[in-house]
Amino acid sequence: MKPILKLYRGYANEEELIVMGHVFRPTTKQEYDFQKKNFRNARSVIRMFRIKTKPNASVYLHLGTQKIHTKTLDDGYFKFSIPLQKEFGHGWMDYRVSIEHEDEEIVTRGSFLRPFEGKLGFISDIDDTFLVSYTRNPFRKLYILLFRNLRGRKIFEGVVPHYQALSTAGRNNKQEENAFFYVSSSEWNLYRFIIDFTELHDLPRAVLLLKDIKTSLTDFFITGRGDHNHKFEKIKHILEFYPHLTYTLLGDDSQQDPYLYEDICKIFPINVKAVYIRQTGKRKKQKAVEALRNMETLDVATCYFEESSEAIEHSKRIGLIH
């Protein structure tokens, strides 16, 4: 049996390229089929959280004439953070990574984003921001994850036209999409599901930044919960990596998004143009209202909305989309 090489979407600026992935131990189990239903779906989801990673495995990045070598960390994760030595274009581009198994080279292709200069960046949460997840009710959230397959999961009404309009906002050429990032407290285990879900619903192609992979059944029952410092650090990293982009942050009030975004606005007082927070309960949260008011004192346009149609109208009103 061969080890499994998984790649995630990478990203680059004018000087540096970052690509990442995991190496997993060989397995006889079939890859998760997101079309399965009921208990078959549940069994496949649980299997994703029992996967075994391969530490200290040699991994090679093929970039032009370069072949760059690194090794996986203890959890099977690898990350290449390397200087760009030649001029690349902008938009989405391909890259190759390989591992060696006995006398065979296993090659997988991925893609990375290099945003167009001087344009817009959008950073969106996933659960209960565009994917209906019931984060406020952990037991219901687990039930939906286990017993609803890809097509059984719901997206909030109006999200797709809003995100599609944001993707081409300010563009003369509609093919030149703005930079999108999906940052979540979900783990890398759910990467393939999130990619397939966004493609199924025609959401903008985005770089995903998720939490460390989980490899035990115990971890499964606390998926997406716990410390949210990961999200803050990932968002902060994006703004530092692309300081010339103007950002819009999109999240919800089910967890910590309003307060994480408030801190981001304080650290980057000229980079954030707008913040959108989805209302997930019957009433607006007073602490979230106060956080958004505080952001407005920093000249950030804010929208605390229940229906995506409200967010669309707000985006038009502030000139973000037309």
C-alpha positions, 0 to 999 in steps of 0.5 A, a space after each residue: 500500500 502507498 502513503 497518501 499525499 494531500 495538498 491544500 491551496 497555497 498562496 503567494 505575494 511578490 516575494 514568497 510562496 506558501 504551500 502546504 499539505 499532509 502525508 498520511 499512512 497507507 490505508 485500505 479504507 476508501 476516501 470519504 464519499 460525500 454523497 453517502 447518506 445516513 449511517 454510511 455518511 456518519 461512518 465515513 465522517 468518523 473515519 476522517 477523524 481516525 486517519 493516521 498521519 506520517 511524521 518526518 516523511 520526505 516531501 519535495 516541491 517542484 517549482 520550475 527547475 527547482 526541487 525543494 526538499 522538506 519533511 513533515 512535522 509530527 502530525 504529518 503536516 508540511 509547509 513550504 515557505 520559500 522565496 520566489 526567485 522568478 516573476 510569476 503571473 497573478 491569479 491561480 497557478 499550479 504547483 507539484 509536490 511529490 513523495 517517494 515510496 520504495 522505488 516509486 515517485 508519488 506526485 500530486 498537483 495543487 494550486 496557489 493564489 497570487 492576488 492581483 495588485 492593489 485590489 480587494 481581499 475578502 476573509 470569511 468564516 465558514 460555519 454559520 456564516 455561509 454553511 448552516 452548521 448550528 454552532 450554537 447547539 453542539 449536539 445538533 451540529 454533530 448530528 448534521 455533520 454525521 447524518 447530512 451528506 454534501 447535498 443535504 447540507 444547507 447554505 444561507 439564502 442570498 450568500 451566493 449572489 453576495 459572494 459572487 458580486 464581492 469576488 468581481 467587485 471593482 474589476 474591469 475584467 470579470 475574470 480577474 477575481 479578488 482574493 478570497 480566504 476561508 478561515 475557520 475553526 474546523 480542522 484540516 480533516 474537513 478540507 475536502 468537504 468544504 472545497 466540494 461544498 463551495 464548488 457545488 454552490 458556486 462560491 468564490 474559489 478561495 484559500 482555506 486556512 483551518 485548524 490542526 488535523 485531528 486523529 482520534 475519535 475523542 477529537 471528533 466530538 469537539 470539532 470546531 470548538 475550543 480556542 479561537 486564537 487560531 483564527 485570529 492568528 491566521 487572519 492577522 497573517 493574511 493581512 501582514 502577508 498582503 498589506 496592500 489589499 483592502 479587506 472585508 471580513 465576513 463572520 457570524 455571532 455564534 462564537 467569537 467573530 465580532 471580537 476577533 474582527 474588532 481586534 483585527 481592525 485595531 491592529 490594522 486601522 487602514 486595511 479593513 473597509 467593512 465587516 459583516 456579521 450574520 445574526 444566528 439567534 432570534 436577537 442581536 447580541 448586545 456585546 456584538 453590537 458594541 463591538 461593531 459600533 467600536 469598529 465604526 469609530 475606526 471608519 470601518 463600515 459594519 453590517 449586523 444582518 439576519 438576511 443576506 439581502 441586507 448585506 447585499 444592500 449594504 455592500 451596494 450602499 457603501 460602494 463595495 459592489 454595484 
